[in-house]
């Protein structure tokens, strides 16, 4: 389950800005680490890249998962360092755009800068919705609300593992599995492979 796609390459292609290269990564390999010098932002060509932070007690928190056609590390445009880890959640290939080239393009083309800001604003809205979900105390209601926001129609396709989903929701994986099982028993959801279908009653509850 991902946020709103940020079609960076398509946006830049309109004015002739090209990516400066591409990099392939194996699952688990780092694209960058927290504290590394911020030199570029990225767009996923294939696979998935997760933005991660680690809590003081060693827990991994997934801030965002970018899939094909989505951008990540946009804050690097205005920061000297990356603020989190970027790690391949599956075999992936990413295009990179040097920050100096992007900033120069934005200065020359205010319309491009405005369109880029609009895309970022939609991503901020998505992140705020994620924060709203994480603030729900009940695991059951938190899961139902997340599924309701992520659904297309009445179905959600899960990218990654349920353990990844638990981290995204701020739950232990044990709490997620236990609550998902209870939701299935109650008929609030139906699972088949990667697909989770939300029953009418489940959507109303969310």
Secondary structure, DSSP 8 states (H G I E B T S, - for coil): -------HHHHHHTTT-----EEEE-TT-EEE-TTSB--EEEEEEES-EEEEEE-TTS-EEEEEEE-TT-EE-GGGGG-SB-SSEEEESSSEEEEEEEHHHHHHHHHH-HHHHHHHHHHHHHHHHHHHHHHHHHT-S-HHHHHHHHHHHH-BTTEEE--S-HHHHHHHHT--HHHHHHHHHHHHHTTSEEEETTEEEE-HHHHHH-
